[in-house]
């Protein structure tokens, strides 16, 4: 019996938290509560503006009629530039498809001089447009490129 009562006492001691452990647990609980409150506040701040309020805020940016009129040409220019980029890509794809179709459709057929000239012209236009596009992309990727005439020494004419 002596051993069983010792075991009970030891088990009881283990079940009760020590004062230092109890303080630690209380401290951890307080920290968790603070973190949760801060997280809730941050989430509430982000969702505080509804969609309607966001629209109103955007409208207030350019409330005056003069500001709207001054902004309109800039927006038109931006829109046009985006449209032209998309249109250029679409036209290049169209020409490429036409050339491929002509290559496969007229492979064994004798073409007239006008048809041959038309195909050569389309191929030349496509090649030039693609070369221009590659050069523009290279400039945008690497920055400024020195023109070829500056890289090579000038030829002296006597």
LUMMAR-597743 format. One line per field, with one value per residue (C-alpha): x, y, z. Coordinates in Angstrom, 2 decimals. Layout:
REM residues N
x: X_... $
y: Y_... $
z: Z_... $
END
This chain:
REM residues 158
x: 0.00_2.83_3.89_0.41_0.01_3.40_2.30_-0.90_1.08_3.47_0.59_-1.13_2.02_2.32_-1.30_-1.00_0.97_3.95_3.73_6.28_4.47_1.14_2.53_3.98_0.63_-1.18_1.39_1.01_-2.78_-2.51_-0.14_-2.54_-5.44_-3.45_-2.38_-5.96_-7.20_-4.53_-5.24_-8.95_-8.29_-6.05_-8.61_-11.37_-9.34_-8.80_-12.44_-13.73_-14.11_-16.90_-16.99_-19.33_-16.99_-14.04_-15.94_-16.79_-13.16_-12.09_-14.71_-13.50_-10.00_-11.12_-14.16_-13.79_-14.78_-11.44_-9.52_-11.66_-11.20_-7.44_-7.25_-9.36_-6.75_-4.14_-6.49_-7.32_-3.64_-2.99_-5.99_-4.93_-1.39_-2.70_-5.09_-2.33_-0.10_-2.88_-3.75_-0.12_0.13_-3.16_-2.09_1.28_-0.48_-2.85_-0.03_1.89_-1.20_-1.78_1.81_1.59_-1.73_-0.32_2.73_0.63_-2.21_-0.09_2.83_2.57_0.63_2.15_1.39_1.13_3.71_1.22_0.49_4.20_4.88_2.04_3.43_6.97_5.58_3.68_6.75_8.90_6.39_6.17_9.96_10.44_7.70_9.12_12.62_11.30_9.46_12.60_14.66_12.11_11.99_15.79_15.87_13.28_15.12_18.66_18.16_19.99_21.85_24.56_23.67_25.82_27.30_28.91_30.36_32.21_34.95_33.84_34.99_37.02_36.16_39.06 $
y: 0.00_2.23_2.01_2.71_5.84_7.03_6.50_8.46_11.31_11.34_11.21_14.06_16.14_15.52_16.50_19.82_22.38_23.89_27.62_28.43_26.26_27.82_31.32_30.24_28.85_32.04_34.13_32.00_32.38_36.16_36.25_34.15_36.45_39.54_37.96_36.98_40.50_42.07_39.62_40.38_44.13_43.81_41.66_44.09_47.05_45.38_44.45_47.72_49.28_47.69_47.59_50.57_52.57_51.65_52.86_56.10_56.59_56.09_58.58_61.15_60.99_62.83_64.72_67.90_68.01_69.59_66.68_64.20_66.11_66.29_62.56_61.46_62.00_60.12_57.18_57.21_57.11_54.21_52.32_52.90_51.68_48.49_47.97_48.47_45.92_43.34_44.17_43.88_40.42_39.37_40.62_38.87_35.64_36.14_36.67_33.69_31.50_32.72_31.89_28.43_27.76_28.86_26.67_23.54_24.29_25.30_22.93_21.03_23.67_26.06_29.64_32.70_35.45_37.69_34.99_34.33_38.05_38.33_35.46_36.94_40.31_38.77_36.80_39.93_41.94_39.15_38.82_42.58_42.82_39.91_41.40_44.72_42.95_41.01_44.21_46.01_43.09_43.01_46.72_46.32_43.36_44.71_48.44_50.59_49.02_50.87_51.15_49.09_52.11_53.28_49.87_49.54_51.95_54.30_53.56_56.43_57.49_58.95 $
z: 0.00_0.64_-2.98_-4.27_-2.15_-3.35_-6.90_-6.26_-4.76_-7.70_-10.16_-8.36_-8.49_-12.21_-12.83_-11.05_-13.04_-11.30_-10.59_-13.31_-15.83_-14.91_-15.41_-18.74_-19.91_-18.85_-20.68_-23.84_-23.67_-23.35_-26.36_-28.44_-27.58_-28.56_-31.85_-32.65_-31.91_-34.11_-36.92_-36.72_-36.84_-39.87_-41.67_-40.76_-42.05_-45.41_-45.83_-44.39_-47.82_-49.77_-53.54_-53.64_-51.44_-53.63_-56.71_-54.96_-54.02_-57.62_-58.78_-56.26_-57.70_-60.79_-59.60_-61.53_-65.17_-66.11_-64.62_-66.55_-69.80_-69.27_-68.58_-71.54_-74.32_-72.32_-71.84_-75.55_-76.47_-74.11_-75.43_-79.03_-78.38_-76.79_-79.69_-82.26_-80.52_-80.58_-84.19_-85.30_-83.75_-85.36_-88.80_-88.55_-87.65_-90.57_-93.07_-91.69_-92.05_-95.62_-96.56_-95.02_-96.75_-100.10_-99.57_-98.99_-101.41_-104.39_-103.81_-107.10_-109.05_-111.56_-110.50_-112.69_-112.42_-110.63_-108.02_-107.54_-107.16_-104.66_-102.57_-102.69_-101.62_-98.68_-97.65_-97.79_-95.74_-93.18_-92.93_-92.51_-89.89_-87.92_-88.09_-86.80_-84.00_-83.00_-82.95_-80.79_-78.37_-78.20_-77.40_-74.66_-73.16_-73.24_-73.31_-75.83_-78.75_-80.60_-84.29_-86.66_-88.42_-85.16_-84.38_-87.67_-88.76_-91.51_-95.02_-96.36_-99.87_-101.82 $
END
